[in-house]
Amino acid sequence: MFLPFTNLTNRETTYSGGRHLDLRIPEGDFIYLNSNKPLDFLVPIVPTQNYWEIAIKAGV
């Protein structure tokens, strides 16, 4: 799965367009996000519901 997101570090310490996580479809009820794995991307534009009102300081 492709999960694009932005957060409070965008335009400050990370790429302004957003970042994304490549995820596997879980076998259970939860998806665990590893904040050390986000990658910068150029497109698509992140949908507003994927704007996280937190700062994710780990990662590339």
Backbone bond lengths (Angstrom), bond angles and torsions (degrees), N, CA, C in turn:
res aa  C-N    CA-C-N  psi(-1)  N-CA   C-N-CA  omega(-1)  CA-C   N-CA-C  phi
1 M - - - 1.449 - - 1.522 108.38 -
2 F 1.297 115.68 148.26 1.457 123.18 178.49 1.522 107.34 -107.03
3 L 1.333 117.45 117.65 1.468 121.65 -179.44 1.525 109.20 -117.31
4 P 1.344 118.04 96.25 1.463 119.94 175.55 1.522 109.77 -80.16
5 F 1.332 116.41 144.97 1.461 120.00 177.86 1.514 110.52 -155.54
6 T 1.314 114.98 158.49 1.459 122.43 168.36 1.520 106.36 -123.08
7 N 1.318 116.17 163.84 1.466 120.27 178.86 1.519 108.40 -154.29
8 L 1.299 117.01 -176.46 1.464 121.51 -173.55 1.527 114.30 -65.97
9 T 1.334 118.89 -11.87 1.463 119.83 178.38 1.529 112.75 -88.59
10 N 1.336 117.93 -10.94 1.460 120.25 -179.77 1.525 110.33 -61.59
11 R 1.323 114.53 138.16 1.470 124.71 -177.86 1.524 112.75 73.74
12 E 1.325 117.88 -10.39 1.467 120.64 178.93 1.526 109.54 -101.71
13 T 1.331 116.59 -65.15 1.472 120.86 -177.38 1.518 112.52 -120.71
14 T 1.333 118.18 -3.72 1.467 121.04 177.63 1.515 109.19 -132.11
15 Y 1.306 115.38 174.38 1.456 122.79 -178.52 1.526 110.58 -57.32
16 S 1.322 117.62 137.11 1.463 120.66 -174.11 1.521 113.71 -72.77
17 G 1.330 117.99 -24.98 1.462 120.10 -177.05 1.507 114.41 -73.97
18 G 1.300 117.75 -20.66 1.452 121.76 -178.98 1.524 111.14 123.86
19 R 1.304 114.87 177.70 1.462 121.65 177.39 1.520 107.81 -134.01
20 H 1.314 116.23 172.02 1.462 118.67 177.77 1.520 110.43 -144.97
21 L 1.302 114.44 158.78 1.455 122.69 172.72 1.518 107.91 -118.08
22 D 1.324 116.51 137.26 1.458 121.60 170.19 1.521 106.31 -94.44
23 L 1.311 116.37 119.14 1.464 121.61 -174.53 1.519 111.17 -119.11
24 R 1.308 115.42 155.51 1.459 121.37 171.97 1.522 108.11 -97.35
25 I 1.315 116.38 146.68 1.460 120.00 176.33 1.529 107.05 -66.77
26 P 1.338 117.38 125.64 1.459 120.29 -174.49 1.530 111.81 -73.52
27 E 1.312 114.42 153.32 1.460 119.82 174.41 1.520 110.32 -83.36
28 G 1.315 117.10 -23.97 1.464 121.68 -179.06 1.521 111.36 -105.95
29 D 1.336 114.79 -150.51 1.463 121.49 -175.28 1.524 114.07 -97.09
30 F 1.330 118.46 -1.41 1.459 120.99 -173.82 1.518 110.93 -127.21
31 I 1.326 114.98 150.05 1.460 122.17 169.60 1.523 106.71 -116.30
32 Y 1.309 117.04 125.50 1.461 121.65 178.49 1.515 108.36 -95.57
33 L 1.334 116.46 125.98 1.461 122.23 -178.50 1.518 109.65 -98.70
34 N 1.317 116.76 127.90 1.449 122.28 177.36 1.524 107.69 -100.80
35 S 1.326 117.31 107.89 1.463 121.24 -175.81 1.523 112.74 -71.52
36 N 1.330 118.55 -3.25 1.458 121.35 175.33 1.525 111.84 -89.81
37 K 1.312 118.35 -1.28 1.458 122.07 -175.51 1.524 116.50 -108.66
38 P 1.344 121.23 -1.92 1.464 118.32 -177.22 1.518 112.35 -63.10
39 L 1.315 115.93 148.08 1.459 123.08 177.15 1.519 108.71 -122.13
40 D 1.336 116.14 144.63 1.457 120.13 176.24 1.516 109.36 -71.63
41 F 1.319 117.29 153.91 1.454 120.38 175.79 1.517 110.00 -145.64
42 L 1.311 115.68 160.71 1.458 121.58 179.90 1.522 112.41 -97.78
43 V 1.305 118.33 -40.00 1.458 123.82 179.24 1.512 107.72 -142.54
44 P 1.255 121.58 156.29 1.447 130.77 1.30 1.518 111.47 -82.40
45 I 1.326 115.42 175.14 1.459 121.01 176.02 1.525 108.00 -74.08
46 V 1.302 115.94 134.66 1.462 121.20 -178.48 1.523 110.31 -67.52
47 P 1.350 117.57 129.91 1.464 118.66 176.19 1.525 110.50 -65.89
48 T 1.318 116.92 147.60 1.463 120.73 -174.96 1.522 112.82 -60.05
49 Q 1.324 118.88 -28.42 1.466 119.63 179.15 1.530 111.63 -70.85
50 N 1.338 117.97 -11.51 1.464 121.14 177.17 1.527 112.08 -99.52
51 Y 1.329 117.40 14.76 1.467 120.14 174.85 1.516 107.79 -86.65
52 W 1.320 115.75 117.23 1.467 121.65 -176.56 1.516 108.96 -96.92
53 E 1.308 117.77 123.30 1.464 123.47 -178.13 1.533 111.25 -81.25
54 I 1.335 115.03 47.10 1.462 121.96 176.95 1.520 106.94 -138.41
55 A 1.311 117.01 163.58 1.467 121.39 174.13 1.522 108.41 -101.61
56 I 1.325 117.04 121.78 1.459 122.01 177.50 1.509 106.45 -102.36
57 K 1.324 117.06 97.79 1.456 122.25 -171.83 1.524 113.45 -88.61
58 A 1.310 118.12 -11.91 1.461 121.44 177.99 1.520 109.20 -85.82
59 G 1.301 116.84 166.91 1.455 120.68 175.31 1.517 112.48 108.83
60 V 1.318 114.79 -174.25 1.459 121.98 -175.52 1.509 110.62 -67.90
